[in-house]
Amino acid sequence: MSTMLVTSRSFTEYSAFFDLPTPLPASILDCSAGGSGFTAVAASHGVDAVALDPAYAMAPAELGSHVRKSNTGGTQMVADNADAFVWGWYGSRSRRDELRAEAAEVFVEDLASHPERYVAGSLPVLPFADGRFELALCSHLLFTWANQFPESWHLSSLRELARVAREVRVFPLVHQADAAPIPFLAPLLSALEAEGVASEIRRVPYEFQRGADEMLVLSGQASQS
Ligand SMILES: C[S@@+](CC[C@H](N)C(=O)[O-])C[C@H]1O[C@@H](n2cnc3c(N)ncnc32)[C@H](O)[C@@H]1O
């Protein structure tokens, strides 16, 4: 079984995964943010940006070294399986590696200078008030790790994201290992719909895992049961 890395995708990659508007929404949660540079760069654009990840319970020095090691591990995995990916968006392997390495350093620096932006926590329970954020993003956790987290966990997690943010965007919608589609995606969206959470699957200007060029967009809060 693959081990989940604390990866560091960049602001530039997030902008494409989630087809983000300009200007950005005023408040954004990056949920399962890992070592991503998104929060630091969004905050530098004036966004009230918060990142959440269970890994933030680690001491900053340990976390920094874990993020850098994850980066090396991820880069090696991609190098070993280069033919499994679509390279058009990045253009080259070195461009991808550069973006990840830069993002890791941006993250480590921002964690040291703005620790208040980095909240330790885990889905499916988020330590935020209802409607705290205009937008919540979730990159490479939900669906990506559907072999580790069951359908019921996904439903609770999406409901919780929809509780804390007016809009939720999730990318990608395929399994990590083989880019296979998620068999329980349709029933999950029907269950959310029945609770008052509207969903849309939208094409995005990014593809790396073959066929993974769509995000899930949720809007509306689940009704209390
Ligand atoms: C593959 S990394 C993605 C990190 C970042 N979003 C990115 O795209 O580079 C998955 C992240 O999910 C975090 N994670 C694992 N379980 C979680 C949970 N229950 N709730 C929130 N985050 C979780 C891990 O610590 C890890 O940092």
Ligand as a Chemical Component Dictionary entry (heavy atoms), coordinates in Angstrom:
data_LIG
# 
_chem_comp.id                   LIG 
_chem_comp.type                 NON-POLYMER 
_chem_comp.pdbx_formal_charge   0 
_chem_comp.three_letter_code    LIG 
# 
loop_
_chem_comp_atom.comp_id 
_chem_comp_atom.atom_id 
_chem_comp_atom.alt_atom_id 
_chem_comp_atom.type_symbol 
_chem_comp_atom.charge 
_chem_comp_atom.model_Cartn_x 
_chem_comp_atom.model_Cartn_y 
_chem_comp_atom.model_Cartn_z 
_chem_comp_atom.pdbx_ordinal 
LIG C1  C1  C 0  -0.966 14.014 -0.629 1  
LIG S1  S1  S 1  -0.939 15.215 0.664  2  
LIG C2  C2  C 0  -1.615 16.663 -0.140 3  
LIG C3  C3  C 0  -1.048 17.938 0.454  4  
LIG C4  C4  C 0  -1.379 19.220 -0.317 5  
LIG N1  N1  N 0  -2.795 19.462 -0.335 6  
LIG C5  C5  C 0  -0.887 19.116 -1.735 7  
LIG O1  O1  O 0  -1.706 19.054 -2.658 8  
LIG O2  O2  O -1 0.342  19.053 -1.931 9  
LIG C6  C6  C 0  -2.303 14.694 1.674  10 
LIG C7  C7  C 0  -2.362 15.435 2.992  11 
LIG O3  O3  O 0  -3.542 15.061 3.687  12 
LIG C8  C8  C 0  -3.255 15.099 5.071  13 
LIG N2  N2  N 0  -4.276 14.309 5.781  14 
LIG C9  C9  C 0  -4.278 12.994 6.093  15 
LIG N3  N3  N 0  -5.405 12.661 6.753  16 
LIG C10 C10 C 0  -6.147 13.792 6.866  17 
LIG C11 C11 C 0  -7.416 14.106 7.449  18 
LIG N4  N4  N 0  -8.167 13.154 8.039  19 
LIG N5  N5  N 0  -7.863 15.369 7.382  20 
LIG C12 C12 C 0  -7.135 16.346 6.772  21 
LIG N6  N6  N 0  -5.923 16.115 6.201  22 
LIG C13 C13 C 0  -5.437 14.849 6.249  23 
LIG C14 C14 C 0  -1.846 14.497 5.146  24 
LIG O4  O4  O 0  -1.194 14.829 6.365  25 
LIG C15 C15 C 0  -1.183 15.117 3.923  26 
LIG O5  O5  O 0  -0.505 16.318 4.238  27 
# 
loop_
_chem_comp_bond.comp_id 
_chem_comp_bond.atom_id_1 
_chem_comp_bond.atom_id_2 
_chem_comp_bond.value_order 
_chem_comp_bond.pdbx_ordinal 
LIG C1  S1  SING 1  
LIG S1  C2  SING 2  
LIG S1  C6  SING 3  
LIG C2  C3  SING 4  
LIG C3  C4  SING 5  
LIG C4  N1  SING 6  
LIG C4  C5  SING 7  
LIG C5  O1  DOUB 8  
LIG C5  O2  SING 9  
LIG C6  C7  SING 10 
LIG C7  O3  SING 11 
LIG C7  C15 SING 12 
LIG O3  C8  SING 13 
LIG C8  N2  SING 14 
LIG C8  C14 SING 15 
LIG N2  C9  SING 16 
LIG N2  C13 SING 17 
LIG C9  N3  DOUB 18 
LIG N3  C10 SING 19 
LIG C10 C11 SING 20 
LIG C10 C13 DOUB 21 
LIG C11 N4  SING 22 
LIG C11 N5  DOUB 23 
LIG N5  C12 SING 24 
LIG C12 N6  DOUB 25 
LIG N6  C13 SING 26 
LIG C14 O4  SING 27 
LIG C14 C15 SING 28 
LIG C15 O5  SING 29 
# 
